[in-house]
């Protein structure tokens, strides 16, 4: 059960990024800026995992803390920071989507 909870925590951010890309916004500049921040946030979130995987030699263990797996300790900082940023972006995208939908219905 604990493994499933940890998996869900690590999948929420990338999956929510995909969901947030679907939301439309009539303001093109604002949409592009928010999408760029979403991509940057997700890239920052996935960087330690990708680095540990790519820096591990063949036959090595990417989770080894004496090797490239030591970078995974950055998740102690990255997880809350990226989570807060993602939550703020989620709120902004929902608000802007609702306002765009309201303006479209008004016209």
C-alpha distances in whole Angstrom, upper triangle without the diagonal:
4,5,5,6,9,10,11,13,15,15,17,20,21,20,22,25,26,26,28,30,31,32,36,38,42,43,43,43,40,38,38,38,35,33,35,33,29,30,31,28,25,27,27,23,23,26,24,22,25,27,25,25,28,30,28,31,31,29,27,24,23,21,23,24,28,28,27,24,25,25,22,22,24,21,21,24,24,20,22,25,24,22,25,27,25,25,29,29,27,30,33,32,31,35,37,36,37,40,41,40,42,45,45,45,48,50
4,5,5,6,9,10,11,13,14,16,18,20,20,21,24,25,25,27,30,31,32,36,38,41,42,41,41,39,37,37,36,33,32,33,31,28,28,29,25,23,25,24,21,21,23,21,19,23,25,22,23,26,27,26,29,29,27,25,22,21,18,21,21,25,25,25,21,22,22,18,19,21,17,18,21,20,17,19,22,21,19,23,25,23,23,27,28,26,28,31,31,31,34,36,35,36,39,40,40,42,45,45,45,48,50
4,5,5,6,9,10,11,12,14,17,18,18,20,22,23,24,26,28,29,31,34,37,40,41,40,40,38,35,35,35,32,30,31,29,26,26,27,24,21,23,23,19,18,21,19,17,20,22,20,19,23,24,23,26,26,24,22,19,18,15,19,20,23,23,22,19,20,20,17,18,19,16,17,20,19,17,19,22,21,19,23,25,23,23,27,27,26,28,31,30,30,34,35,34,36,39,40,39,42,44,44,45,48,49
4,5,5,6,9,10,10,12,15,16,15,17,20,21,21,23,26,26,28,32,34,38,38,38,38,36,33,34,33,30,29,30,28,25,25,26,23,21,23,23,19,18,21,20,18,20,23,21,21,24,26,25,28,28,26,25,22,20,18,22,23,26,26,24,21,23,22,19,20,21,18,19,21,20,17,19,22,20,18,22,23,21,21,25,25,23,26,29,28,28,31,33,32,33,36,37,36,39,41,41,42,45,46
4,5,5,6,9,10,11,14,15,15,16,19,20,20,22,25,26,27,31,33,36,37,37,37,34,32,32,32,28,27,28,26,23,24,25,21,19,22,21,17,18,21,20,18,21,23,22,22,25,27,26,29,29,28,26,23,21,19,22,23,26,26,25,21,22,22,18,18,19,16,16,19,18,14,16,19,18,16,19,21,19,19,22,23,21,24,27,26,26,29,31,30,31,34,35,35,37,40,40,40,43,45
4,5,5,6,9,10,12,14,15,16,18,20,20,22,24,26,27,31,32,36,36,36,36,33,31,31,30,27,26,27,24,22,22,22,19,17,19,18,15,15,18,16,14,17,20,18,18,22,23,22,26,26,25,23,20,18,15,19,19,23,23,21,17,18,18,14,15,16,12,13,16,15,12,14,17,16,14,17,19,18,18,22,22,21,24,26,26,26,29,31,30,32,35,35,36,38,40,40,41,44,46
4,5,5,6,9,11,12,12,14,16,17,18,20,22,23,25,29,31,35,35,34,34,32,29,29,29,26,24,25,23,20,20,21,18,16,18,18,14,13,17,16,13,16,19,17,17,20,22,22,25,25,24,22,19,17,16,19,20,24,23,21,18,19,18,15,16,17,14,16,18,16,13,16,18,16,15,18,20,17,18,22,22,20,23,26,25,25,29,30,29,31,34,34,34,37,39,39,40,42,44
4,5,5,6,9,10,10,11,14,15,15,18,20,21,22,26,28,32,32,32,32,29,27,28,27,24,23,24,22,19,19,21,18,15,18,18,14,14,18,18,15,18,21,20,20,23,25,25,28,28,28,26,23,20,19,23,23,27,26,24,21,22,21,17,18,19,15,16,18,16,13,15,17,15,13,16,18,15,16,19,19,17,20,23,22,22,25,27,26,27,31,31,31,33,36,36,36,39,41
4,6,6,8,10,11,11,14,15,16,17,20,21,22,26,28,31,31,31,31,28,26,26,25,22,21,22,20,17,18,19,15,13,16,15,12,13,16,15,14,17,19,19,19,22,24,24,27,28,28,26,23,20,18,22,22,25,25,22,19,20,18,15,16,15,12,13,14,13,9,11,14,12,10,13,15,13,13,17,17,16,19,21,21,21,24,26,25,27,30,30,31,33,35,35,37,39,41
4,6,7,8,9,11,12,14,15,17,19,20,22,25,27,31,31,30,30,27,25,25,24,21,20,20,18,16,16,16,13,11,13,13,9,9,13,12,11,13,16,16,16,19,21,21,24,25,25,23,20,17,16,19,20,23,22,19,17,18,16,13,14,14,10,12,14,11,9,11,13,11,10,14,15,13,14,18,17,17,20,22,21,22,25,26,26,28,30,31,31,34,36,36,37,40,41
4,6,6,6,8,10,11,12,14,16,17,19,23,25,29,29,28,28,26,23,23,23,20,18,19,18,15,15,16,14,11,13,14,11,10,14,15,13,14,18,18,17,20,22,22,26,26,26,25,22,19,18,22,23,26,25,22,19,21,19,16,18,17,14,16,17,14,12,14,15,13,11,15,15,13,14,18,17,15,19,21,19,20,23,24,23,26,28,28,29,31,33,33,34,37,38
4,6,5,6,8,10,10,12,14,16,17,20,22,26,26,26,26,24,21,22,21,18,17,18,17,13,14,16,13,11,14,14,11,12,16,17,15,17,20,20,20,23,25,26,29,30,30,28,25,22,21,25,25,29,27,25,22,23,21,18,19,18,14,16,17,14,11,13,14,11,9,12,13,10,11,14,14,12,15,17,16,17,20,21,20,22,25,26,26,28,30,30,32,34,36
4,6,5,6,9,10,10,12,15,16,19,21,24,24,23,23,21,19,19,18,15,14,15,13,10,11,12,9,7,10,11,8,10,13,15,14,15,18,19,19,21,23,25,28,29,30,28,25,22,21,25,25,28,26,23,21,22,19,17,18,16,13,15,15,12,9,11,12,8,7,10,10,7,9,12,11,10,14,15,14,16,19,20,19,22,24,24,25,28,29,29,31,33,35
4,6,5,7,9,10,11,13,15,18,20,24,24,23,23,21,18,18,18,15,13,14,13,9,9,11,9,6,9,11,9,9,12,14,13,14,17,18,18,19,22,23,26,27,28,27,24,21,21,25,25,28,26,23,21,22,20,17,19,18,15,18,17,14,12,14,14,11,11,14,13,10,12,15,13,12,16,17,15,17,20,20,20,22,25,24,25,28,29,29,31,34,35
4,5,5,6,9,10,11,13,17,19,23,24,23,23,21,18,19,19,16,14,16,15,11,12,14,13,10,13,15,12,12,16,18,16,17,20,21,20,22,25,26,29,30,30,29,27,24,24,27,28,31,29,26,24,26,23,20,22,21,18,20,20,17,15,17,17,13,12,15,15,11,13,16,14,12,15,17,15,16,19,20,18,21,23,23,23,26,28,27,29,32,33
4,5,5,6,9,10,11,15,17,20,21,20,21,18,16,17,17,13,12,14,13,10,11,14,12,10,13,15,13,14,17,19,18,19,22,23,23,25,27,29,32,33,33,32,29,26,26,29,30,33,31,28,26,27,24,22,23,21,18,20,20,17,14,15,15,12,11,13,12,8,9,12,10,8,12,13,11,12,16,16,15,17,20,20,20,23,25,25,26,29,30
4,5,5,6,9,10,13,15,19,19,18,18,16,13,14,14,11,9,11,10,6,8,11,9,7,11,13,11,12,15,18,17,18,21,22,22,23,26,28,31,32,33,31,29,26,26,29,29,32,30,27,25,26,23,21,23,21,18,21,20,16,15,16,15,11,11,13,11,8,10,12,9,9,12,13,11,13,16,16,15,18,20,19,20,23,24,24,26,29,30
4,5,5,7,10,13,15,19,19,18,19,17,14,14,15,13,10,13,13,9,10,13,12,10,13,15,14,14,17,20,19,19,22,24,23,24,27,28,31,32,33,32,30,27,27,31,31,34,32,28,27,29,26,24,26,24,21,24,23,19,18,19,19,15,15,17,15,12,14,15,12,11,15,15,12,14,17,17,15,18,21,19,20,23,24,24,26,28,29
4,5,5,7,11,14,17,18,18,19,17,14,15,16,13,11,14,14,11,12,16,14,13,16,18,17,17,20,23,22,22,25,27,26,27,30,32,34,35,36,35,33,30,30,33,34,37,35,31,30,31,28,26,28,26,23,25,24,21,19,20,20,16,15,17,15,12,13,14,12,9,13,13,10,11,15,14,12,15,18,17,17,20,22,21,23,26,27
4,5,5,9,11,14,15,15,16,13,10,12,13,10,8,12,11,8,11,14,13,12,15,17,16,17,20,23,22,23,26,27,27,28,31,33,36,36,38,36,34,31,31,34,34,37,35,32,30,31,28,26,28,25,23,25,23,20,19,19,18,15,14,15,13,10,11,12,9,7,10,10,7,8,12,11,10,13,15,15,15,18,20,19,21,24,25
4,6,8,10,13,14,13,14,13,9,10,12,9,7,10,11,9,10,13,13,12,15,17,17,18,20,23,23,22,25,27,27,27,30,32,35,36,37,36,34,31,32,35,35,38,36,32,31,32,29,27,29,27,24,27,25,22,21,22,20,17,17,18,15,12,14,15,11,10,13,12,9,11,14,13,11,15,16,15,16,19,20,19,21,24,24
4,6,10,13,14,14,16,14,11,13,15,12,10,14,15,12,13,17,17,16,18,21,20,21,24,26,26,25,28,30,29,30,33,35,38,38,40,39,37,34,34,38,38,41,39,35,34,35,32,30,32,30,27,30,28,25,24,24,23,20,19,20,18,15,16,17,13,12,14,14,10,11,14,13,10,13,15,14,14,17,18,17,19,22,22
4,7,10,12,12,14,12,9,12,14,11,10,14,15,13,15,18,17,17,20,22,21,23,25,28,28,27,30,33,32,33,36,37,40,41,42,41,39,36,36,40,40,43,41,37,36,37,34,32,33,31,28,30,29,25,24,24,23,20,19,19,17,15,15,15,12,10,12,11,7,8,10,9,6,10,12,10,10,14,15,14,16,19,20
4,7,9,9,12,11,8,11,13,11,11,15,16,14,16,19,19,19,22,24,24,25,28,31,30,30,33,35,34,35,38,40,43,43,45,44,42,39,39,43,43,45,43,39,38,39,36,34,36,33,31,33,31,28,27,27,25,22,22,22,20,17,18,17,14,13,14,12,8,9,11,8,6,9,10,8,9,12,12,11,14,16,17
4,6,7,9,8,6,10,11,10,11,14,15,15,17,19,20,20,23,24,25,26,28,32,32,31,34,36,36,36,39,41,44,45,47,46,44,40,41,44,44,46,44,41,40,40,37,35,37,34,32,33,31,28,27,27,25,23,22,22,19,17,18,16,13,13,13,11,8,9,10,6,5,9,8,6,8,11,10,10,13,15,15
4,6,9,9,8,11,13,13,13,16,18,18,20,22,23,23,26,27,28,29,31,35,35,34,37,39,39,39,42,44,47,48,50,49,47,43,44,47,47,49,47,44,43,43,40,39,40,37,35,37,35,31,31,31,28,26,26,25,22,21,21,19,17,17,17,14,11,13,12,9,8,11,9,6,9,11,9,9,12,13,13
4,6,6,6,9,10,11,12,14,16,16,18,20,21,23,24,26,27,29,30,33,34,33,36,38,38,38,41,43,46,47,50,48,46,43,43,46,46,48,46,42,42,42,38,38,39,35,34,35,33,30,30,29,27,25,25,24,21,20,21,18,15,16,16,13,11,14,12,9,10,12,10,8,12,13,11,12,15,16,15
4,6,5,6,9,10,10,12,14,15,16,18,20,21,22,24,26,27,28,32,32,31,33,36,36,36,38,41,44,45,47,46,44,41,42,45,44,46,44,40,40,40,37,36,37,34,33,35,32,29,29,29,27,24,25,24,21,20,21,19,16,17,18,14,13,15,15,11,12,15,14,11,14,16,15,15,18,19,18
4,5,5,6,9,10,11,12,14,15,17,18,20,21,23,24,26,27,30,31,30,32,35,35,35,37,40,43,44,47,45,43,40,41,43,43,45,42,39,39,39,35,35,36,32,31,33,30,27,28,28,25,23,24,23,19,19,21,18,15,17,18,14,13,16,16,12,14,17,15,13,17,19,17,18,21,22,21
4,5,5,6,8,10,11,12,14,15,16,18,20,21,22,24,26,29,30,29,31,34,34,34,36,39,42,44,46,44,42,39,39,42,41,43,41,38,37,37,34,33,34,30,29,31,28,25,25,25,22,20,21,20,16,16,17,14,12,14,14,10,10,13,12,9,11,14,13,12,15,17,16,17,20,20,20
4,6,5,6,9,10,10,12,14,15,16,18,20,21,22,24,27,28,27,29,32,32,32,35,37,40,41,43,42,40,37,37,40,40,42,40,36,36,36,32,32,33,30,28,30,27,24,24,24,22,19,20,19,16,15,16,14,11,12,13,10,8,12,12,9,10,13,13,11,14,16,16,16,19,21,20
4,6,5,6,9,10,11,12,14,15,16,18,20,21,22,26,26,25,27,30,30,30,32,35,38,39,41,40,39,35,36,39,38,40,38,34,34,34,31,30,32,28,27,29,27,24,24,24,22,19,20,20,16,16,18,16,13,15,16,13,11,15,16,13,14,17,17,15,18,20,19,19,23,24,24
4,5,5,6,9,10,11,12,14,15,16,18,20,21,24,25,25,26,29,30,29,31,34,37,39,41,39,38,34,35,37,37,39,36,33,33,33,29,29,30,26,25,27,24,21,22,22,19,17,18,18,14,14,16,14,11,14,15,12,11,15,15,13,14,18,17,16,19,21,20,21,25,25,25
4,5,5,6,9,10,10,12,14,15,16,18,20,23,24,23,25,28,29,29,31,33,36,38,40,38,36,33,33,36,35,38,35,32,31,31,28,27,28,25,23,25,22,19,19,19,17,14,15,15,11,11,12,11,7,10,11,9,8,12,12,10,12,15,15,15,17,20,20,20,23,24,25
4,5,5,6,9,10,11,12,14,15,16,18,21,22,21,23,26,26,26,29,31,34,36,37,36,34,31,31,34,34,36,34,30,30,30,27,26,27,24,23,25,23,19,19,20,18,15,16,16,13,11,14,13,9,11,13,11,9,13,15,13,13,17,17,16,18,21,21,21,24,26,26
4,5,5,6,9,10,10,12,14,15,16,20,21,20,21,24,25,24,27,29,32,34,36,34,33,29,30,33,32,34,32,28,28,28,25,24,26,22,22,24,21,18,19,20,17,14,16,16,13,12,15,14,11,13,16,14,13,16,18,16,17,20,20,19,22,24,24,24,28,29,29
4,5,5,6,8,10,10,12,14,15,18,20,19,21,24,24,24,26,29,32,34,36,34,32,28,29,31,30,33,31,27,27,27,23,22,23,20,19,21,18,15,16,16,13,11,13,13,9,9,12,11,8,11,14,12,12,15,16,15,17,20,20,20,22,25,25,25,28,29,30
4,5,5,6,8,10,10,12,14,17,18,18,20,22,23,23,25,28,31,32,34,32,30,27,27,30,29,32,30,26,25,26,22,21,23,19,18,20,18,14,15,15,13,10,11,12,9,7,11,10,7,9,12,11,10,14,16,15,15,19,20,19,21,24,24,25,27,29,30
4,5,5,6,9,10,11,12,15,16,15,17,20,20,20,23,25,28,30,31,30,28,24,25,28,28,30,28,24,24,24,21,20,22,19,18,20,18,15,15,17,15,11,13,15,12,10,14,14,11,13,16,15,14,17,19,18,18,22,23,22,24,27,27,27,30,32,32
4,6,5,6,9,10,10,14,15,14,16,19,20,19,21,24,27,29,31,29,27,24,24,27,26,28,26,22,22,22,19,18,20,16,16,18,16,13,14,15,13,10,13,14,11,11,14,14,12,14,17,16,16,19,21,20,21,24,25,24,26,29,29,30,32,34,34
4,5,5,6,9,10,13,14,14,16,18,19,20,22,24,27,29,31,29,27,23,23,26,25,27,25,22,21,21,17,17,18,14,13,15,13,10,10,12,9,6,9,10,7,7,11,11,10,12,15,15,15,17,19,19,20,23,24,24,26,28,29,30,32,34,35
4,5,5,6,8,11,12,12,14,16,17,18,20,22,25,27,28,26,24,20,21,24,23,26,24,20,19,20,17,15,17,14,13,16,14,11,11,13,11,8,10,12,10,9,12,14,12,13,16,16,16,18,21,20,21,24,25,25,26,29,30,30,33,35,35
4,5,5,6,9,10,10,11,14,15,15,17,19,22,24,26,24,23,19,20,22,22,24,22,18,18,19,15,14,17,14,13,16,15,11,12,15,13,10,13,15,13,12,16,17,15,16,20,19,19,22,24,23,24,27,28,28,29,32,33,33,35,37,38
4,6,5,8,10,10,11,14,15,15,17,19,23,25,27,24,22,18,19,21,20,22,20,17,16,16,13,12,14,11,10,13,11,8,10,12,10,8,11,13,11,12,15,16,15,17,20,20,20,22,24,24,25,28,29,29,31,33,34,35,37,39,40
4,6,7,8,10,11,13,14,16,17,19,22,24,26,23,21,17,17,20,19,22,20,16,15,16,12,11,12,10,8,11,10,6,7,10,9,6,9,12,11,10,14,15,14,16,19,20,19,22,24,24,25,27,29,29,31,33,34,35,37,39,40
4,6,6,6,9,10,11,12,14,16,19,21,22,20,18,14,15,18,18,20,18,15,13,15,12,10,13,11,10,13,13,9,10,13,13,10,12,15,14,13,17,19,17,18,22,22,22,24,26,26,27,30,31,31,32,35,36,36,38,41,41
4,6,5,6,9,10,10,12,14,17,20,21,19,17,13,14,17,16,18,16,12,12,13,9,9,12,10,10,13,13,10,12,15,14,12,15,17,16,16,19,21,19,21,24,24,24,27,29,29,29,32,34,33,35,38,38,39,41,43,44
4,6,5,6,9,10,10,12,16,18,19,17,15,11,11,13,13,15,13,9,8,9,6,6,9,7,8,11,11,9,11,14,14,13,15,18,18,18,21,22,22,23,26,27,27,29,31,31,32,35,36,36,38,40,41,42,44,46,47
4,5,5,6,9,10,11,15,16,17,15,13,9,10,12,13,15,13,10,8,10,8,7,10,10,9,13,14,11,12,16,16,14,16,19,19,18,21,23,23,23,27,27,27,29,32,32,32,35,37,36,38,40,41,42,44,46,47
4,6,5,6,8,10,13,15,17,15,13,10,12,14,15,17,14,10,10,13,10,10,13,12,12,16,16,14,15,19,18,16,18,21,20,20,23,25,23,24,28,28,27,30,32,32,32,35,37,36,38,41,41,41,44,46,46
4,5,5,6,8,12,14,16,14,13,9,11,13,13,14,11,7,8,10,8,9,12,11,13,16,16,14,16,19,19,17,20,23,22,22,25,27,25,27,30,30,30,32,35,34,35,38,39,39,40,43,44,44,46,49,49
4,6,5,6,10,12,13,11,9,5,7,9,10,11,8,5,5,8,7,7,11,11,12,15,16,15,16,20,20,19,21,24,23,23,26,28,27,28,32,32,32,34,37,37,37,40,42,41,42,45,46,46,49,51,51
4,6,6,9,10,12,10,9,6,9,11,13,14,11,8,8,11,11,10,14,15,15,18,19,17,18,22,22,20,22,26,25,24,27,29,28,29,32,33,32,34,37,37,37,40,42,41,42,45,46,46,48,51,51
4,6,8,10,12,11,11,8,12,13,15,15,12,9,10,13,12,13,16,16,17,20,21,19,20,24,24,22,24,27,26,25,29,31,29,30,34,34,33,35,38,38,38,41,42,42,43,46,47,46,49,51,51
4,6,10,12,9,10,8,11,11,13,12,9,6,9,11,10,12,15,16,17,20,21,19,21,25,24,23,26,28,28,27,31,32,31,32,36,36,35,38,40,40,40,43,45,44,46,49,49,49,52,54,54
4,7,8,6,7,5,9,9,11,11,8,6,8,11,12,13,16,17,18,21,22,21,22,26,26,25,27,30,30,29,32,34,33,34,37,38,37,40,42,42,42,45,47,46,48,51,51,51,54,56,56
4,6,5,8,9,12,12,14,13,10,10,12,15,15,16,19,21,22,25,26,25,26,30,30,28,31,34,33,33,36,38,37,37,41,41,40,43,46,45,45,48,50,49,51,54,54,54,56,59,59
4,5,9,10,13,13,16,16,13,13,14,17,18,19,22,23,24,27,29,27,28,32,32,31,32,36,35,34,37,40,38,39,42,43,42,44,47,47,46,49,51,50,51,55,55,55,57,60,60
4,7,10,12,12,15,15,13,13,14,17,19,19,22,24,24,27,29,28,28,32,33,31,33,36,36,35,38,41,39,40,43,44,43,45,48,48,48,51,53,52,53,56,57,56,59,61,62
4,6,9,8,12,11,9,10,10,14,15,15,18,20,21,24,26,25,25,29,30,29,30,34,34,33,36,38,37,38,41,42,41,43,46,46,46,49,51,50,51,54,56,55,57,60,60
4,5,6,9,10,8,9,8,11,13,13,15,18,18,20,23,22,22,26,27,26,27,31,31,30,33,35,35,35,39,40,39,41,44,44,44,47,49,48,49,52,53,53,55,58,59
4,6,8,10,8,6,5,9,10,9,13,14,15,17,19,18,19,23,24,22,24,27,27,27,29,32,31,32,35,36,35,37,40,41,40,43,45,45,46,49,50,50,52,54,55
4,6,9,8,8,5,8,9,8,10,13,13,15,18,17,17,21,22,22,23,26,27,26,28,31,31,31,34,36,35,37,40,40,40,43,45,45,46,49,50,50,52,54,56
4,5,6,7,5,7,10,10,11,14,15,17,19,19,20,23,24,24,25,28,29,29,31,34,34,34,37,39,38,40,43,44,44,46,48,48,49,52,53,54,55,58,59
4,5,7,5,4,8,8,9,12,13,14,17,18,19,21,23,23,24,27,28,28,30,33,33,34,36,38,38,40,42,43,43,46,48,48,49,52,53,53,55,57,59
4,7,7,6,10,11,12,15,17,18,20,20,22,25,25,26,27,30,31,31,34,36,36,37,40,41,41,43,45,46,46,49,51,51,52,55,56,56,58,60,61
4,5,6,9,10,12,14,16,18,20,20,21,24,25,25,27,29,30,30,33,34,34,35,38,39,39,41,44,44,44,47,49,49,50,53,54,54,56,59,59
4,5,6,8,11,12,14,16,17,17,19,22,22,22,24,27,26,27,30,31,31,32,35,36,36,38,40,41,41,44,46,45,47,49,50,51,53,55,56
4,5,6,8,10,11,14,15,15,16,20,20,20,22,25,25,25,28,30,29,30,33,35,34,36,39,39,40,42,44,44,45,48,49,50,52,54,55
4,5,6,8,10,12,13,14,16,18,19,19,21,24,24,25,27,29,29,31,33,34,35,37,39,39,40,43,44,45,46,48,50,50,52,54,55
4,5,6,8,10,11,11,13,16,16,16,19,21,21,22,24,26,26,27,30,31,31,34,36,36,37,39,41,41,43,45,46,47,49,51,52
4,5,6,8,10,10,11,14,15,15,16,19,20,20,22,24,25,25,28,29,30,32,34,35,35,38,39,40,41,43,45,45,47,49,50
4,5,6,8,9,10,13,14,15,16,18,19,20,22,24,25,26,28,30,30,32,34,35,36,38,40,41,42,44,45,46,48,50,51
4,5,6,6,8,11,11,12,14,16,16,17,20,21,22,23,26,27,27,30,31,32,33,36,37,38,39,41,43,43,45,47,48
4,5,5,5,8,9,10,11,14,15,15,17,19,20,21,23,25,25,27,29,30,31,33,35,35,37,39,40,41,43,45,46
4,6,6,7,9,11,12,13,15,16,18,20,21,22,24,25,26,28,30,31,32,34,36,37,38,40,42,43,44,46,48
4,6,6,6,9,10,11,13,14,16,17,19,20,22,23,24,26,28,29,30,32,34,35,36,38,39,41,42,44,45
4,6,5,6,8,10,10,12,14,15,16,18,20,21,22,24,25,26,27,30,31,32,34,36,37,38,40,41,43
4,6,5,6,9,10,10,12,14,15,16,18,20,21,22,24,25,26,28,30,31,32,34,36,37,38,40,42
4,6,5,6,9,10,10,12,14,15,17,18,20,21,23,24,25,27,29,30,31,33,35,36,37,39,41
4,5,5,6,9,10,11,12,14,16,17,18,20,21,23,24,26,27,28,30,32,33,34,36,38,39
4,5,5,6,8,10,10,12,14,15,16,18,20,21,22,24,25,26,28,30,31,32,34,36,37
4,5,5,6,9,10,10,12,14,15,16,18,20,21,22,24,25,27,28,30,31,33,34,36
4,5,5,6,9,10,11,12,14,15,17,18,20,21,23,24,26,27,29,30,32,33,35
4,5,5,6,8,10,11,12,14,15,16,18,20,21,22,24,26,27,28,30,31,33
4,5,5,6,9,10,10,12,14,15,16,18,20,21,22,24,25,26,28,30,31
4,5,5,6,9,10,11,12,14,15,17,18,20,21,23,24,26,27,28,30
4,5,5,6,9,10,11,12,14,15,17,18,20,21,22,24,26,27,29
4,5,5,6,8,10,10,12,14,15,16,18,20,21,22,24,25,27
4,6,5,6,9,10,10,12,14,15,16,18,20,21,22,24,26
4,6,5,6,9,10,11,12,14,15,16,18,20,21,22,25
4,5,5,6,8,10,10,12,14,15,16,18,20,21,23
4,5,5,6,8,10,10,12,14,15,16,18,20,21
4,6,5,6,9,10,10,12,14,15,16,18,20
4,5,5,6,9,10,10,12,14,15,16,19
4,5,5,6,8,10,10,12,14,15,17
4,5,5,6,9,10,11,12,14,16
4,5,5,6,9,10,10,12,14
4,5,5,6,9,10,10,12
4,5,5,6,9,10,11
4,5,5,6,9,10
4,5,5,6,9
4,5,5,6
4,5,5
4,6
4
